[in-house]
Amino acid sequence: MRFFLFLGTVQSILFLGHWFLYKTLISFWGITHPAKLWAFRAALGALSISLIGSSLLSFRYSTLPVRYLYTASVSWLGIFYLLFLGSCLAWITCGVMKFFTLSFDRKFVMTILILFSLIMSLYGLWNATTIRIQTVTLPLPNLPEAWKDKTAVWISDLHLGHVRNNQFAQEIASKIQNLKPDIVFIGGDLFDGGEAMDLNHMVKPLSQISSTYGSYFVTGNHEEFYDNTPYLRAVRHAGIKVLDNEKVDFDGLQIIGVGFRASRNQEQFREILKRLKIERDKPSILLKHSPYDLEIPRDEGISAQISGHTHRGQVLLFRFITSWIYKGYDYGLKKFGDLYVYTSSGVGTWGPPMRIDTEPEIVVIRFNRE
């Protein structure tokens, strides 16, 4: 029942948003011809239900037509969002002009805003495919000599599924291998609702990454909406070690991994860290999908936490929301008391396959002594 209520709510919002766009276009462009009005209604009506329809199909099927349909619908979602913002700006411009009794060409203003929205959409689609390498120096107290100047690679939020799949994983794996890391961390949301797809095939390229200490994975929210067993099985099949609320020690550096679901409950999260008996005189790194509850690892004496999840907002204006939700720890290297926190913008996309005002990144972490 909750699922259908959720679908109904989302569909209602999408319908109202498309209705607003329709009303704005016909008003500013002065469209009155009945045939053109019906064409606009039919097109925007179909687009308003495309996301829910293609999503329901994608849960059950992984055929090429379904993948194309789903990719088109989520791409339209991003384009629609920018057109919606452009429509809001059009009405604001209209109100300002009327307030100051200034004349302006409504059709011209609307056309410029629509063109700008479409150009931004194309930029966002291109920007999301242009992976950057972000290098961060992480100072750690009591860092053993064996780890000085060694590197880790952190990737998160690949969202392998109907939009980005095996080919994207191949690209990421190739880039990581060229960086020659000593250890690889994969920080959750590796998959994106790919239950109907061949999970082993999607993640297989990551098995080809070689490093001194291997690759380690912690779950994100997209692995734990339901049963995480298929995802964890695919990760393990690729030869990647799952850190399921556990700690490993390599040459005096403690690596701790806590899954998303376990870390959402504060008491459970704190108890997990206590149970792991983290040695405060040794440097430690916590792999955790989201930068929530930073006071808990800080109090347990952890040296650094590496997270993802936020996408730094991913699309225009949303970075202000993520900054507010995560209290400024939504991106970059910062300190929370004695705890270093690095939050990545992630390497993939969720929903619209576009990025505006944020960049996809593979993070190279260079270890140094504090």
Secondary structure per residue as TSV (DSSP state, phi and psi in degrees):
chain	resnum	aa	ss	phi	psi
A	1	M	-	360.0	-42.5
A	2	R	H	-62.3	-38.3
A	3	F	H	-61.2	-45.8
A	4	F	H	-68.8	-33.9
A	5	L	H	-65.0	-41.1
A	6	F	H	-63.1	-47.1
A	7	L	H	-59.8	-42.3
A	8	G	H	-63.2	-39.7
A	9	T	H	-65.5	-47.2
A	10	V	H	-62.3	-44.3
A	11	Q	H	-64.6	-36.9
A	12	S	H	-63.9	-42.6
A	13	I	H	-63.1	-44.5
A	14	L	H	-63.3	-41.3
A	15	F	H	-63.9	-45.0
A	16	L	H	-64.5	-38.9
A	17	G	H	-64.3	-42.3
A	18	H	H	-69.2	-34.1
A	19	W	H	-63.8	-41.3
A	20	F	H	-62.1	-43.2
A	21	L	H	-62.8	-42.6
A	22	Y	H	-60.1	-49.0
A	23	K	H	-61.7	-38.6
A	24	T	H	-66.1	-45.7
A	25	L	H	-63.5	-46.9
A	26	I	H	-70.4	-29.2
A	27	S	H	-72.0	-49.3
A	28	F	H	-76.4	-31.1
A	29	W	H	-90.9	-5.2
A	30	G	T	65.2	38.9
A	31	I	-	-81.8	122.7
A	32	T	-	-128.7	-13.4
A	33	H	-	-64.9	125.9
A	34	P	H	-55.7	-41.5
A	35	A	H	-64.4	-41.3
A	36	K	H	-67.4	-38.6
A	37	L	H	-62.5	-44.3
A	38	W	H	-65.1	-36.5
A	39	A	H	-64.0	-43.3
A	40	F	H	-62.8	-44.8
A	41	R	H	-62.2	-44.6
A	42	A	H	-64.9	-44.6
A	43	A	H	-65.3	-49.6
A	44	L	H	-71.2	-32.0
A	45	G	H	-63.4	-45.0
A	46	A	H	-65.0	-41.5
A	47	L	H	-65.7	-32.1
A	48	S	H	-68.1	-25.4
A	49	I	H	-103.1	-0.2
A	50	S	H	-66.5	-36.7
A	51	L	H	-66.0	-50.6
A	52	I	H	-64.2	-43.5
A	53	G	H	-62.2	-48.0
A	54	S	H	-70.1	-31.6
A	55	S	H	-65.6	-43.6
A	56	L	H	-63.3	-39.0
A	57	L	H	-66.3	-38.5
A	58	S	H	-68.8	-22.9
A	59	F	H	-66.8	-27.2
A	60	R	H	-109.9	-25.7
A	61	Y	-	-129.1	150.1
A	62	S	-	-127.8	27.2
A	63	T	-	-70.5	161.0
A	64	L	H	-59.5	-44.3
A	65	P	H	-59.9	-39.5
A	66	V	H	-65.2	-42.1
A	67	R	H	-62.4	-42.7
A	68	Y	H	-65.6	-42.4
A	69	L	H	-63.1	-44.5
A	70	Y	H	-64.5	-44.3
A	71	T	H	-61.0	-41.3
A	72	A	H	-64.8	-40.4
A	73	S	H	-69.9	-40.6
A	74	V	H	-74.0	-28.8
A	75	S	H	-66.3	-42.3
A	76	W	H	-61.5	-36.2
A	77	L	H	-56.5	-43.7
A	78	G	H	-66.9	-41.8
A	79	I	H	-64.0	-44.1
A	80	F	H	-59.7	-41.1
A	81	Y	H	-57.9	-44.4
A	82	L	H	-70.3	-36.7
A	83	L	H	-65.3	-36.4
A	84	F	H	-63.5	-44.8
A	85	L	H	-61.7	-40.7
A	86	G	H	-62.4	-38.0
A	87	S	H	-66.1	-41.6
A	88	C	H	-61.0	-42.9
A	89	L	H	-65.3	-33.5
A	90	A	H	-63.1	-45.5
A	91	W	H	-67.3	-35.8
A	92	I	H	-64.6	-44.6
A	93	T	H	-59.6	-42.3
A	94	C	H	-61.0	-44.3
A	95	G	H	-64.4	-41.6
A	96	V	H	-64.4	-44.1
A	97	M	H	-63.1	-40.8
A	98	K	H	-67.4	-38.2
A	99	F	H	-61.8	-39.8
A	100	F	T	-95.0	11.6
A	101	T	T	49.5	47.3
A	102	L	-	-105.0	144.3
A	103	S	-	-90.2	146.2
A	104	F	-	-157.1	158.7
A	105	D	-	-90.1	104.7
A	106	R	H	-60.4	-41.3
A	107	K	H	-64.8	-40.9
A	108	F	H	-64.7	-45.3
A	109	V	H	-59.1	-45.9
A	110	M	H	-64.8	-41.0
A	111	T	H	-62.8	-44.0
A	112	I	H	-61.5	-43.8
A	113	L	H	-66.6	-38.4
A	114	I	H	-65.1	-45.8
A	115	L	H	-61.7	-41.7
A	116	F	H	-63.3	-41.0
A	117	S	H	-62.5	-41.1
A	118	L	H	-68.8	-38.4
A	119	I	H	-64.4	-42.6
A	120	M	H	-63.9	-34.8
A	121	S	H	-63.5	-46.0
A	122	L	H	-62.4	-41.2
A	123	Y	H	-61.7	-43.9
A	124	G	H	-62.1	-40.8
A	125	L	H	-64.9	-40.9
A	126	W	H	-69.1	-44.8
A	127	N	H	-60.7	-34.4
A	128	A	T	-68.4	-20.3
A	129	T	T	-96.7	-3.1
A	130	T	-	-102.3	94.0
A	131	I	-	-78.2	129.7
A	132	R	E	-99.6	153.4
A	133	I	E	-103.7	115.2
A	134	Q	E	-103.9	123.5
A	135	T	E	-106.0	129.2
A	136	V	E	-128.9	134.4
A	137	T	E	-95.6	121.5
A	138	L	E	-109.1	107.8
A	139	P	E	-80.6	130.3
A	140	L	E	-125.6	136.1
A	141	P	T	-68.3	142.4
A	142	N	T	57.7	31.9
A	143	L	-	-63.9	125.7
A	144	P	-	-62.3	150.0
A	145	E	G	-57.7	-30.9
A	146	A	G	-63.6	-23.1
A	147	W	G	-102.3	-6.6
A	148	K	T	-61.9	126.9
A	149	D	T	69.5	7.8
A	150	K	-	-79.3	164.3
A	151	T	E	-127.9	148.1
A	152	A	E	-118.2	152.0
A	153	V	E	-112.0	131.0
A	154	W	E	-114.4	126.3
A	155	I	E	-129.6	146.1
A	156	S	-	-147.6	163.7
A	157	D	-	58.1	47.6
A	158	L	-	-71.4	-34.3
A	159	H	-	53.7	54.2
A	160	L	B	-69.5	127.1
A	161	G	T	-173.3	-133.9
A	162	H	T	-75.1	-27.5
A	163	V	T	-89.9	-52.8
A	164	R	B	-116.5	128.3
A	165	N	-	-140.5	-136.0
A	166	N	H	-56.1	-41.2
A	167	Q	H	-64.6	-40.4
A	168	F	H	-65.0	-42.6
A	169	A	H	-61.2	-37.1
A	170	Q	H	-62.5	-43.3
A	171	E	H	-61.5	-45.6
A	172	I	H	-64.6	-45.0
A	173	A	H	-60.7	-40.7
A	174	S	H	-64.0	-43.9
A	175	K	H	-63.6	-41.8
A	176	I	H	-65.2	-43.7
A	177	Q	H	-61.0	-36.6
A	178	N	H	-65.4	-23.1
A	179	L	H	-80.9	-14.5
A	180	K	-	50.6	58.9
A	181	P	-	-75.2	159.4
A	182	D	S	-85.2	-24.6
A	183	I	E	-154.8	151.0
A	184	V	E	-124.0	132.0
A	185	F	E	-115.7	131.0
A	186	I	E	-117.4	114.0
A	187	G	-	-99.3	37.2
A	188	G	S	93.2	167.5
A	189	D	-	52.1	42.7
A	190	L	-	-68.8	-32.4
A	191	F	B	-113.6	161.1
A	192	D	S	-138.6	77.5
A	193	G	S	62.5	35.9
A	194	G	-	-92.4	32.0
A	195	E	T	-57.4	-34.2
A	196	A	T	-82.5	-6.5
A	197	M	S	-100.8	170.0
A	198	D	-	-79.9	96.3
A	199	L	H	-63.1	-38.2
A	200	N	H	-61.4	-40.5
A	201	H	H	-67.0	-40.0
A	202	M	H	-63.6	-41.0
A	203	V	H	-94.2	-8.2
A	204	K	G	-53.2	-41.2
A	205	P	G	-56.1	-29.5
A	206	L	G	-69.3	-20.0
A	207	S	G	-70.8	-15.7
A	208	Q	G	-86.4	-3.5
A	209	I	-	-78.7	126.8
A	210	S	-	-113.9	138.7
A	211	S	-	-151.3	166.3
A	212	T	S	-59.4	-45.8
A	213	Y	S	-107.1	-1.3
A	214	G	-	92.6	-171.4
A	215	S	E	-116.0	142.7
A	216	Y	E	-133.2	140.9
A	217	F	E	-129.1	139.1
A	218	V	-	-124.0	148.6
A	219	T	-	-74.2	151.0
A	220	G	-	-112.3	-177.2
A	221	N	G	-64.2	-30.1
A	222	H	G	-74.1	-17.0
A	223	E	G	-87.2	-11.6
A	224	E	S	-126.0	22.4
A	225	F	S	-63.8	-40.5
A	226	Y	S	-128.7	-129.8
A	227	D	-	-81.3	122.9
A	228	N	-	-87.0	-0.7
A	229	T	H	-55.7	-48.7
A	230	P	H	-60.4	-36.9
A	231	Y	H	-69.9	-45.8
A	232	L	H	-65.3	-35.6
A	233	R	H	-62.9	-42.5
A	234	A	H	-66.5	-40.0
A	235	V	H	-63.3	-46.4
A	236	R	H	-66.0	-35.9
A	237	H	H	-62.4	-28.5
A	238	A	T	-82.8	3.4
A	239	G	T	79.8	18.9
A	240	I	-	-98.3	131.8
A	241	K	E	-78.6	126.0
A	242	V	E	-89.4	121.1
A	243	L	-	-91.4	95.5
A	244	D	S	-98.9	81.0
A	245	N	S	58.6	51.5
A	246	E	E	-144.1	171.9
A	247	K	E	-127.8	141.1
A	248	V	E	-126.5	151.8
A	249	D	E	-123.7	120.9
A	250	F	E	-119.1	110.5
A	251	D	T	49.8	40.8
A	252	G	T	90.2	0.3
A	253	L	E	-107.0	120.5
A	254	Q	E	-88.0	124.3
A	255	I	E	-111.5	122.2
A	256	I	E	-118.7	134.7
A	257	G	E	-125.4	127.0
A	258	V	E	-124.8	126.5
A	259	G	-	-68.0	161.2
A	260	F	H	-60.6	-49.3
A	261	R	H	-62.8	-42.9
A	262	A	H	-65.6	-32.5
A	263	S	H	-82.3	-10.5
A	264	R	H	-74.4	-27.8
A	265	N	S	-91.9	116.6
A	266	Q	H	-60.4	-45.4
A	267	E	H	-64.1	-43.3
A	268	Q	H	-64.7	-41.8
A	269	F	H	-59.9	-46.7
A	270	R	H	-63.7	-41.3
A	271	E	H	-65.3	-37.3
A	272	I	H	-61.8	-46.4
A	273	L	H	-64.9	-39.0
A	274	K	H	-64.1	-41.9
A	275	R	H	-64.1	-30.4
A	276	L	T	-74.9	-10.9
A	277	K	T	51.8	61.5
A	278	I	-	-68.9	129.8
A	279	E	-	-83.7	115.5
A	280	R	T	-71.0	-20.4
A	281	D	T	-85.4	-2.8
A	282	K	S	-112.3	147.7
A	283	P	-	-67.9	147.9
A	284	S	E	-142.6	145.4
A	285	I	E	-126.2	126.0
A	286	L	E	-98.6	123.9
A	287	L	E	-96.2	116.1
A	288	K	E	-147.0	132.1
A	289	H	S	-60.5	-44.4
A	290	S	S	-118.4	147.7
A	291	P	-	-85.4	51.1
A	292	Y	-	-91.6	159.3
A	293	D	-	50.7	51.8
A	294	L	T	-67.3	-22.1
A	295	E	H	-65.6	-25.8
A	296	I	H	-70.0	-54.3
A	297	P	H	-63.9	-32.1
A	298	R	H	-61.5	-47.2
A	299	D	H	-66.6	-27.2
A	300	E	T	-86.7	5.6
A	301	G	T	79.8	18.3
A	302	I	-	-72.7	139.9
A	303	S	S	-77.1	-41.6
A	304	A	E	-150.8	148.1
A	305	Q	E	-122.9	136.6
A	306	I	E	-117.8	129.2
A	307	S	E	-137.8	175.3
A	308	G	-	-142.4	-124.9
A	309	H	-	78.2	-41.6
A	310	T	S	-77.2	-25.0
A	311	H	G	58.7	7.7
A	312	R	G	52.2	35.1
A	313	G	G	93.0	-33.0
A	314	Q	S	70.1	-49.6
A	315	V	S	-120.6	167.7
A	316	L	T	-49.1	130.8
A	317	L	T	79.8	-20.5
A	318	F	H	-71.2	-17.4
A	319	R	H	-64.5	-27.4
A	320	F	H	-68.9	-33.6
A	321	I	H	-69.9	-46.4
A	322	T	H	-66.1	-35.8
A	323	S	H	-62.8	-39.4
A	324	W	H	-70.6	-44.2
A	325	I	H	-63.5	-43.6
A	326	Y	T	-99.9	15.8
A	327	K	T	55.2	40.3
A	328	G	T	86.9	-4.4
A	329	Y	-	-99.9	26.7
A	330	D	S	-82.5	-12.5
A	331	Y	S	-161.8	144.2
A	332	G	E	91.6	177.0
A	333	L	E	-94.4	121.6
A	334	K	E	-143.0	169.4
A	335	K	E	-112.4	141.1
A	336	F	E	-124.0	90.6
A	337	G	T	66.4	-126.4
A	338	D	T	-88.2	-0.4
A	339	L	E	-93.1	123.1
A	340	Y	E	-80.9	138.0
A	341	V	E	-129.1	122.5
A	342	Y	E	-116.9	124.0
A	343	T	E	-115.3	125.0
A	344	S	-	-91.3	154.0
A	345	S	-	-80.9	-4.2
A	346	G	-	84.1	168.4
A	347	V	S	-112.1	-19.2
A	348	G	S	-110.6	-159.5
A	349	T	-	-137.2	154.8
A	350	W	S	-120.9	136.7
A	351	G	S	73.6	-126.4
A	352	P	S	-58.7	128.6
A	353	P	S	-78.5	54.3
A	354	M	-	-140.9	156.0
A	355	R	-	-134.8	126.5
A	356	I	S	-132.1	127.3
A	357	D	S	72.9	18.1
A	358	T	S	-159.5	157.6
A	359	E	-	-126.4	143.5
A	360	P	-	-75.0	140.8
A	361	E	E	-144.5	146.1
A	362	I	E	-102.8	128.7
A	363	V	E	-103.7	124.3
A	364	V	E	-99.2	121.0
A	365	I	E	-107.5	117.4
A	366	R	E	-98.1	125.0
A	367	F	E	-85.2	137.1
A	368	N	E	-145.4	162.2
A	369	R	E	-84.8	135.4
A	370	E	-	-71.3	360.0
